[in-house]
C-alpha cells in the first residue's frame, strides 16, 4: 500500500525533453530510482499522485504534479488510423529500450518467446497498445524469441512507415505507423 502523504517525487529527465516524476519514500530514493532507470534526476516536486505511480511498492513513475511528459507530443493519430511518430523520439527509444520502462511500460516474454506488454505506460497508450497485447510481427517479421527485439532495431532502421501486428484478446490486429 502506498503511503501517499509520505511520498515525494523527483523530476526524472529521460531525453528529448521528456520529464517524468519518479516517486519514492524520500527524495534520495526517488532520485536513485530515476538514475537506475536511465534518467537524470532533477528538482524535488511537492508530492506524487495518490496511486504512487501505479506499482505495488508505492514508488515509481507517475504523471503527478510537476510531470511534463505528454506522449501526444510525439505521437499523433490520423483520421486514417495511422499513428504518426516523431522520428527523433522514435530513434531515441529504439536505441535505448530502457526508456520504455522509464515511461512505466513493461515488456515481458511468455514461455514460448512471445513478447507482451505487462504494463502499458503513457507512450504505449499513445501508440494504441494495451496491457497484455502480444507483439506478433513488424512488417510481417515474427517477433517471437529472445533475439527478436534486438533485431527490431535493424528491421526498423531507416524506415518511414511500418506495421505492427499485435494479438489482442486472441485476435490479430494490425497497427500502422509513419515516422516524420
Backbone as CSV, one residue per row, in Angstrom:
resi,resn,N_x,N_y,N_z,CA_x,CA_y,CA_z,C_x,C_y,C_z
1,UNK,0.845,-1.184,0.000,0.000,0.000,0.000,0.885,1.241,0.000
2,UNK,0.469,2.230,-0.709,1.219,3.480,-0.852,1.003,4.392,0.355
3,UNK,2.076,4.938,0.847,1.992,5.912,1.932,1.956,7.301,1.305
4,UNK,0.785,7.674,0.818,0.623,8.866,-0.014,1.218,10.111,0.613
5,UNK,0.910,10.383,1.841,1.353,11.627,2.449,2.847,11.655,2.702
6,UNK,3.507,10.486,2.632,4.933,10.445,2.897,5.767,10.409,1.621
7,UNK,5.132,10.183,0.475,5.883,10.075,-0.765,6.228,11.434,-1.337
8,UNK,7.413,11.507,-1.925,7.831,12.707,-2.641,8.191,12.303,-4.053
9,UNK,8.283,13.265,-4.914,8.654,13.000,-6.288,9.891,13.787,-6.671
10,UNK,10.605,13.259,-7.638,11.769,13.920,-8.201,11.572,13.930,-9.705
11,UNK,11.787,15.093,-10.336,11.748,15.136,-11.794,12.800,14.177,-12.324
12,UNK,12.416,13.394,-13.330,13.335,12.422,-13.922,13.383,12.695,-15.419
13,UNK,14.499,13.243,-15.884,14.664,13.626,-17.286,15.227,12.433,-18.056
14,UNK,14.458,11.960,-19.057,14.846,10.756,-19.783,15.225,11.010,-21.234
15,UNK,15.295,12.257,-21.660,15.730,12.575,-23.015,14.621,13.214,-23.836
16,UNK,14.992,13.926,-24.881,14.084,14.604,-25.795,13.112,15.524,-25.069
17,UNK,13.540,16.086,-23.962,12.670,16.966,-23.201,11.603,16.253,-22.403
18,UNK,11.695,14.929,-22.331,10.712,14.135,-21.596,11.081,14.156,-20.117
19,UNK,10.152,14.606,-19.303,10.353,14.626,-17.862,9.196,13.900,-17.206
20,UNK,9.525,12.900,-16.401,8.535,12.156,-15.630,8.756,12.496,-14.169
21,UNK,7.885,12.049,-13.318,8.079,12.193,-11.887,8.334,10.803,-11.317
22,UNK,9.478,10.639,-10.683,9.826,9.382,-10.023,9.459,9.526,-8.551
23,UNK,8.590,8.652,-8.049,8.130,8.730,-6.665,8.963,7.824,-5.775
24,UNK,8.988,8.164,-4.504,9.674,7.343,-3.521,9.385,7.839,-2.125
25,UNK,9.773,7.066,-1.122,9.510,7.476,0.252,10.288,8.728,0.655
26,UNK,11.403,8.998,-0.046,12.129,10.249,0.175,12.818,10.637,-1.123
27,UNK,13.338,11.853,-1.165,13.927,12.377,-2.399,15.147,11.574,-2.846
28,UNK,15.958,11.083,-1.912,17.155,10.319,-2.273,16.800,9.023,-2.971
29,UNK,15.804,8.312,-2.448,15.399,7.045,-3.068,14.747,7.303,-4.421
30,UNK,13.922,8.341,-4.512,13.304,8.677,-5.795,14.371,9.023,-6.832
31,UNK,15.398,9.800,-6.438,16.485,10.161,-7.356,17.284,8.927,-7.762
32,UNK,17.543,8.028,-6.808,18.260,6.792,-7.107,17.479,5.952,-8.118
33,UNK,16.153,5.813,-7.901,15.321,5.035,-8.827,15.308,5.658,-10.212
34,UNK,15.314,6.975,-10.280,15.384,7.667,-11.564,16.687,7.305,-12.278
35,UNK,17.805,7.392,-11.564,19.119,7.078,-12.139,19.190,5.636,-12.602
36,UNK,18.656,4.720,-11.792,18.676,3.302,-12.146,17.872,3.029,-13.410
37,UNK,16.859,3.850,-13.658,16.046,3.716,-14.860,16.627,4.432,-16.058
38,UNK,17.839,4.972,-15.930,18.499,5.634,-17.047,18.185,7.111,-17.155
39,UNK,17.521,7.681,-16.146,17.169,9.092,-16.191,18.151,9.949,-15.417
40,UNK,17.987,11.235,-15.557,18.797,12.210,-14.844,17.893,12.912,-13.835
41,UNK,18.144,12.697,-12.516,17.279,13.314,-11.505,17.346,14.832,-11.550
42,UNK,16.198,15.454,-11.270,16.109,16.909,-11.245,15.558,17.396,-9.919
43,UNK,14.738,18.407,-9.979,14.180,19.037,-8.790,13.168,18.142,-8.079
44,UNK,13.060,18.358,-6.772,12.030,17.690,-5.977,10.713,18.390,-6.259
45,UNK,9.641,17.607,-6.435,8.309,18.175,-6.649,7.471,17.907,-5.404
46,UNK,6.417,18.677,-5.194,5.687,18.624,-3.924,5.245,17.236,-3.478
47,UNK,4.607,16.463,-4.335,4.131,15.142,-3.937,3.777,14.352,-5.175
48,UNK,3.599,13.057,-4.985,3.201,12.175,-6.082,1.697,12.000,-6.058
49,UNK,1.182,11.450,-7.158,-0.241,11.142,-7.207,-0.576,10.127,-6.131
50,UNK,-1.834,10.058,-5.792,-2.255,9.134,-4.757,-2.003,7.691,-5.125
51,UNK,-1.912,7.370,-6.422,-1.664,5.975,-6.793,-0.207,5.600,-6.630
52,UNK,0.646,6.546,-6.290,2.054,6.259,-6.040,2.782,5.763,-7.264
53,UNK,2.281,6.047,-8.445,2.936,5.617,-9.667,2.417,4.305,-10.182
54,UNK,1.442,3.707,-9.502,0.799,2.515,-10.030,1.555,1.228,-9.801
55,UNK,2.563,1.217,-8.955,3.252,-0.035,-8.718,2.981,-0.507,-7.300
56,UNK,3.268,-1.783,-7.052,2.935,-2.389,-5.773,3.679,-1.754,-4.612
57,UNK,4.885,-1.307,-4.838,5.702,-0.786,-3.751,5.323,0.642,-3.374
58,UNK,4.508,1.271,-4.205,4.125,2.641,-3.911,5.141,3.654,-4.395
59,UNK,6.111,3.207,-5.158,7.040,4.153,-5.771,7.093,3.830,-7.249
60,UNK,7.484,4.771,-8.050,7.541,4.526,-9.483,7.330,5.808,-10.234
61,UNK,7.073,5.690,-11.518,6.891,6.855,-12.343,5.415,7.190,-12.396
62,UNK,5.109,8.444,-12.421,3.715,8.856,-12.416,3.561,10.147,-13.202
63,UNK,2.365,10.497,-13.463,2.077,11.765,-14.122,1.659,12.793,-13.080
64,UNK,2.142,12.675,-11.879,1.774,13.559,-10.772,2.252,14.982,-10.989
65,UNK,2.099,15.783,-9.975,2.456,17.194,-10.014,3.884,17.390,-10.502
66,UNK,4.069,18.257,-11.467,5.404,18.579,-11.961,5.811,17.807,-13.205
67,UNK,5.043,16.786,-13.607,5.425,15.987,-14.770,5.143,16.757,-16.050
68,UNK,6.033,16.615,-17.029,5.833,17.290,-18.302,5.758,16.316,-19.465
69,UNK,5.815,15.013,-19.200,5.754,14.008,-20.256,4.360,13.966,-20.849
70,UNK,4.267,14.148,-22.150,2.995,14.019,-22.852,3.281,13.300,-24.153
71,UNK,2.977,11.987,-24.225,3.301,11.235,-25.426,2.606,11.753,-26.673
72,UNK,1.509,12.475,-26.514,0.846,13.032,-27.690,1.697,14.104,-28.351
73,UNK,2.747,14.559,-27.661,3.711,15.460,-28.267,4.493,14.728,-29.352
74,UNK,4.638,13.410,-29.190,5.465,12.610,-30.091,4.654,11.678,-30.976
75,UNK,3.387,11.486,-30.671,2.534,10.571,-31.436,1.210,11.250,-31.725
76,UNK,0.797,11.192,-32.989,-0.471,11.798,-33.392,-1.278,10.764,-34.173
77,UNK,-2.541,10.620,-33.845,-3.426,9.694,-34.544,-4.120,10.421,-35.687
78,UNK,-3.908,9.909,-36.917,-4.567,10.490,-38.083,-5.965,9.887,-38.232
79,UNK,-6.808,10.536,-39.003,-8.172,10.047,-39.229,-8.168,8.692,-39.945
80,UNK,-7.074,8.377,-40.641,-6.960,7.096,-41.347,-6.669,5.934,-40.399
81,UNK,-6.323,6.262,-39.137,-5.959,5.223,-38.179,-4.458,5.043,-38.045
82,UNK,-3.685,5.671,-38.943,-2.226,5.614,-38.855,-1.760,6.551,-37.748
83,UNK,-0.795,6.078,-36.984,-0.206,6.922,-35.943,1.113,7.472,-36.482
84,UNK,1.271,8.793,-36.389,2.478,9.467,-36.853,3.362,9.696,-35.637
85,UNK,4.594,9.194,-35.711,5.534,9.252,-34.594,6.677,10.197,-34.946
86,UNK,7.060,11.038,-33.990,8.222,11.896,-34.162,9.463,11.018,-34.331
87,UNK,10.169,11.190,-35.453,11.305,10.323,-35.778,12.406,10.380,-34.713
88,UNK,12.744,11.578,-34.232,13.820,11.702,-33.242,13.468,10.956,-31.955
89,UNK,12.224,11.085,-31.503,11.794,10.373,-30.292,11.825,8.874,-30.521
90,UNK,11.363,8.435,-31.687,11.343,7.010,-32.019,12.753,6.429,-32.022
91,UNK,13.684,7.138,-32.672,15.061,6.636,-32.742,15.726,6.611,-31.376
92,UNK,15.425,7.587,-30.536,15.965,7.595,-29.181,15.495,6.359,-28.412
93,UNK,14.207,6.059,-28.496,13.663,4.897,-27.792,14.180,3.608,-28.398
94,UNK,14.271,3.533,-29.716,14.774,2.329,-30.373,16.225,2.065,-29.986
95,UNK,17.013,3.123,-29.820,18.410,2.980,-29.402,18.539,2.544,-27.947
96,UNK,17.546,2.881,-27.126,17.613,2.563,-25.700,16.229,2.159,-25.207
97,UNK,15.906,0.854,-25.341,14.585,0.368,-24.968,14.287,0.541,-23.483
98,UNK,15.312,0.805,-22.669,15.054,1.033,-21.242,14.228,2.303,-21.033
99,UNK,14.196,3.198,-22.049,13.359,4.389,-21.940,11.882,4.022,-21.860
100,UNK,11.519,2.864,-22.442,10.139,2.410,-22.310,9.791,2.158,-20.857
101,UNK,10.748,1.586,-20.132,10.468,1.329,-18.720,10.460,2.623,-17.916
102,UNK,11.195,3.643,-18.358,11.113,4.945,-17.697,9.727,5.530,-17.890
103,UNK,9.054,5.113,-18.955,7.689,5.531,-19.247,6.688,4.679,-18.472
104,UNK,7.173,3.728,-17.699,6.363,2.778,-16.927,5.880,1.626,-17.787
105,UNK,6.314,1.550,-19.038,5.968,0.417,-19.886,6.848,-0.756,-19.507
106,UNK,6.247,-1.929,-19.394,6.996,-3.127,-19.043,6.706,-4.192,-20.092
107,UNK,7.761,-4.645,-20.777,7.662,-5.737,-21.748,8.182,-7.012,-21.109
108,UNK,7.510,-8.117,-21.353,7.928,-9.424,-20.836,7.748,-10.459,-21.935
109,UNK,8.323,-11.638,-21.725,8.133,-12.738,-22.665,7.419,-13.890,-21.983
110,UNK,6.595,-14.568,-22.771,5.951,-15.793,-22.312,6.951,-16.933,-22.483
111,UNK,6.596,-18.111,-21.993,7.473,-19.276,-22.119,7.786,-19.610,-23.571
112,UNK,6.857,-19.302,-24.486,7.080,-19.610,-25.903,7.875,-18.529,-26.629
113,UNK,8.337,-17.484,-25.901,9.141,-16.427,-26.503,8.342,-15.257,-27.037
114,UNK,7.029,-15.290,-26.896,6.179,-14.194,-27.351,6.326,-13.002,-26.417
115,UNK,6.602,-11.825,-26.997,6.699,-10.594,-26.213,5.299,-10.060,-25.972
116,UNK,5.048,-9.559,-24.762,3.756,-8.946,-24.467,3.961,-7.750,-23.545
117,UNK,2.950,-6.902,-23.498,3.004,-5.710,-22.663,2.410,-6.062,-21.308
118,UNK,3.290,-6.145,-20.309,2.842,-6.463,-18.955,2.200,-5.246,-18.309
119,UNK,2.701,-4.066,-18.643,2.102,-2.814,-18.179,2.315,-1.771,-19.261
120,UNK,1.238,-1.087,-19.635,1.314,-0.085,-20.692,1.421,1.308,-20.094
121,UNK,2.544,1.970,-20.342,2.718,3.352,-19.923,2.030,4.290,-20.900
122,UNK,2.236,5.572,-20.688,1.570,6.579,-21.500,1.943,6.481,-22.973
123,UNK,3.197,6.159,-23.261,3.622,6.055,-24.656,2.935,4.893,-25.352
124,UNK,2.856,3.746,-24.696,2.144,2.600,-25.291,0.705,2.967,-25.609
125,UNK,0.074,3.639,-24.672,-1.310,4.036,-24.895,-1.420,4.963,-26.099
126,UNK,-0.475,5.896,-26.242,-0.483,6.797,-27.395,-0.261,6.024,-28.693
127,UNK,0.488,4.925,-28.607,0.756,4.100,-29.788,-0.382,3.122,-30.083
128,UNK,-1.433,3.164,-29.260,-2.577,2.288,-29.492,-2.384,0.890,-28.936
129,UNK,-1.430,0.726,-28.043,-1.157,-0.582,-27.452,-1.757,-0.647,-26.059
130,UNK,-2.174,-1.844,-25.659,-2.825,-2.042,-24.375,-2.119,-3.132,-23.588
131,UNK,-2.373,-3.119,-22.290,-1.819,-4.150,-21.418,-2.250,-5.521,-21.928
132,UNK,-1.314,-6.432,-21.939,-1.467,-7.825,-22.366,-1.490,-8.002,-23.876
133,UNK,-1.342,-6.918,-24.665,-1.170,-7.095,-26.108,0.101,-7.898,-26.345
134,UNK,0.037,-8.834,-27.269,1.217,-9.599,-27.671,1.779,-8.973,-28.938
135,UNK,3.089,-8.779,-28.975,3.747,-8.205,-30.145,4.113,-9.354,-31.074
136,UNK,3.343,-9.519,-32.146,3.493,-10.682,-33.021,4.487,-10.463,-34.153
137,UNK,4.388,-9.323,-34.861,5.240,-9.123,-36.034,5.366,-7.640,-36.365
138,UNK,6.488,-7.292,-36.991,6.690,-5.958,-37.561,6.961,-6.154,-39.042
139,UNK,6.155,-5.496,-39.866,6.243,-5.647,-41.323,6.274,-7.122,-41.731
140,UNK,5.501,-7.941,-41.026,5.396,-9.365,-41.333,6.473,-10.233,-40.724
141,UNK,7.509,-9.631,-40.110,8.597,-10.418,-39.496,8.213,-10.785,-38.071
142,UNK,8.229,-12.080,-37.790,7.853,-12.614,-36.481,8.776,-12.072,-35.397
143,UNK,8.196,-11.668,-34.276,8.968,-11.117,-33.162,9.172,-12.118,-32.027
144,UNK,8.783,-13.364,-32.202,8.962,-14.355,-31.137,10.429,-14.658,-30.922
145,UNK,10.769,-14.971,-29.697,12.133,-15.372,-29.378,12.927,-14.250,-28.748
146,UNK,13.938,-14.645,-28.001,14.730,-13.675,-27.260,15.530,-12.742,-28.155
147,UNK,15.919,-13.195,-29.334,16.710,-12.359,-30.225,15.890,-11.401,-31.056
148,UNK,14.574,-11.515,-31.005,13.726,-10.734,-31.907,13.751,-9.235,-31.608
149,UNK,13.767,-8.859,-30.344,13.719,-7.429,-30.040,14.984,-6.698,-30.487
150,UNK,16.193,-7.247,-30.269,17.369,-6.570,-30.823,17.333,-6.498,-32.353
151,UNK,16.745,-7.500,-32.986,16.630,-7.493,-34.442,15.662,-6.407,-34.912
152,UNK,14.780,-5.995,-34.037,13.819,-4.953,-34.359,14.532,-3.664,-34.772
153,UNK,15.629,-3.368,-34.108,16.420,-2.180,-34.430,16.846,-2.206,-35.896
154,UNK,17.420,-3.336,-36.332,17.868,-3.461,-37.725,16.687,-3.382,-38.691
155,UNK,15.591,-4.014,-38.320,14.420,-4.068,-39.178,13.813,-2.683,-39.416
156,UNK,13.824,-1.832,-38.392,13.177,-0.525,-38.498,14.126,0.606,-38.873
157,UNK,15.414,0.320,-38.900,16.403,1.346,-39.225,16.116,1.940,-40.599
158,UNK,15.913,3.248,-40.642,15.709,3.957,-41.903,14.306,3.828,-42.484
159,UNK,13.394,3.164,-41.811,12.031,3.007,-42.320,11.243,4.295,-42.158
160,UNK,10.368,4.583,-43.084,9.475,5.722,-42.976,8.106,5.315,-42.467
161,UNK,7.740,4.065,-42.750,6.473,3.512,-42.281,6.721,2.082,-41.829
162,UNK,5.858,1.606,-40.953,5.900,0.200,-40.574,4.558,-0.213,-40.017
163,UNK,4.332,-1.521,-40.042,3.103,-2.081,-39.497,3.451,-3.039,-38.379
164,UNK,2.717,-2.942,-37.294,2.901,-3.809,-36.144,1.668,-4.690,-36.018
165,UNK,1.888,-5.995,-36.012,0.800,-6.933,-35.786,0.818,-7.315,-34.321
166,UNK,-0.312,-7.105,-33.661,-0.443,-7.484,-32.259,-1.551,-8.518,-32.141
167,UNK,-1.520,-9.255,-31.044,-2.613,-10.164,-30.728,-3.272,-9.607,-29.477
168,UNK,-4.547,-9.261,-29.621,-5.314,-8.674,-28.518,-6.561,-9.528,-28.321
169,UNK,-6.650,-10.125,-27.147,-7.822,-10.961,-26.858,-7.964,-12.120,-27.822
170,UNK,-6.838,-12.661,-28.292,-6.861,-13.803,-29.201,-7.006,-13.448,-30.668
171,UNK,-7.229,-12.181,-30.998,-7.386,-11.764,-32.390,-6.210,-10.912,-32.839
172,UNK,-5.795,-11.131,-34.091,-4.694,-10.356,-34.653,-5.210,-8.982,-35.093
173,UNK,-4.453,-7.939,-34.715,-4.802,-6.556,-35.037,-3.572,-5.916,-35.684
174,UNK,-3.780,-5.215,-36.786,-2.698,-4.558,-37.497,-2.716,-3.066,-37.167
175,UNK,-1.585,-2.550,-36.683,-1.421,-1.126,-36.376,-0.460,-0.539,-37.391
176,UNK,-0.786,0.628,-37.940,0.068,1.295,-38.923,0.713,2.540,-38.305
177,UNK,1.994,2.744,-38.648,2.748,3.867,-38.109,3.554,4.533,-39.218
178,UNK,3.766,5.842,-39.079,4.617,6.589,-40.000,5.542,7.460,-39.160
179,UNK,6.799,7.530,-39.567,7.791,8.361,-38.867,7.993,9.650,-39.631
180,UNK,7.973,10.748,-38.896,8.224,12.053,-39.542,9.150,12.871,-38.684
